[in-house]
Amino acid sequence: MSHFKNCKNLERLDLALTNVGDAGMAELKACTNLTELRLDHTMVSDAGLEHIKELKALRTLTLVKTKVTADGVQKLATALPSCKIESDHGTFEPKQ
């Protein structure tokens, strides 16, 4: 996933049904204009969510059938209040 290190203009990314995991999420930090990210059916866990917290432009995130926990999703929702997050633990609507 190192090809995402220079992705400042990327706005949407669909990684659903891929082998991406927590290490891959660290590579997305440079994607500061990312507004939509799909991670359904991946190996992403709470450790990967720590990297996603930096993506402040994110408005839609799907985490269905991943390794994330309810606590991890709740913490992410707090860190990204403008983002709609869909997961196996419910949907968190934007607070703004």
Secondary structure as UniProt FT lines:
FT   HELIX           2..4
FT   TURN            5..6
FT   TURN            8..9
FT   STRAND          12..14
FT   TURN            16..17
FT   HELIX           22..26
FT   HELIX           27..30
FT   TURN            32..33
FT   STRAND          36..38
FT   TURN            40..41
FT   HELIX           46..52
FT   TURN            53..54
FT   TURN            56..57
FT   STRAND          60..63
FT   TURN            64..65
FT   HELIX           70..79
FT   TURN            81..82
FT   STRAND          84..87
FT   TURN            88..89
FT   STRAND          90..92
//
